[in-house]
Amino acid sequence: MESTDTKHTQRSRATRAALIAAARSLFAERGYAGVGTEEIVRAAGVTRGALYHQFRDKTDLFDATVQTVEAELTERIAGQVMTTATDPVEALKAGARAFLDAFAEPDVERILLLDAPGVLGWRRWREIGQEHGLGVITGALEAAMAAGAMTTRPVPPLAHILLGALDEAALMVAHSDDPGATRTEMTEALEHLVEGLLVPSADRAD
């Protein structure tokens, strides 16, 4: 039989998940400022006390929501790249395209790009992005260098620069009057950035 502590932990996790799911749907629909805690707990089917047992306040709940969306997005993009990319360089390019496509989705754009930087602050927003995306970019760069397609150089600073470029490109698209055209421009710019890191084909080992 399950212990009382185990059941309590499971209920707590279920409550937390329900609150994040409800908040995510409402934040995506109307934005952080347009959603109150009362309707979040009502949508989640829990009490107001349960919300404040799990989170300090609405901002803390939004932080958890951003982390959830970032984690799911990173996993999805990594999965897409692994199934479509034919080599490490193509993986980087495919990842950039998938990143911009995913951030163009209305719920992702609203939560991660339009609201998160202002609500959480630029530093916290960057911390969450780095926590989930930096490892994927680092792995792709290391693979490209190991394959001889890129000049061997310190990976961490390069990974941070590429992640920053991805974030800036996504923000440009989100705030553009013509998102489609801007996404095309940003995709081309990111691919040129990756290509600039490659070892010239004449210098690559056979």
Secondary structure, DSSP 8 states (H G I E B T S, - for coil): ---HHHHHHHHHHHHHHHHHHHHHHHHHHH-GGG--HHHHHHHHT--HHHHHHH-SSHHHHHHHHHHHHHHHHHHHHHHHHHHH-SSHHHHHHHHHHHHHHHHTSHHHIIIIIIIHHHHH-HHHHHHHHHHHHHHHHHHHHHHHHHTTSB----HHHHHHHHHHHHHHHHHHHHT-SSHHHHHHHHHHHHHHHHHTTB--GGGS--
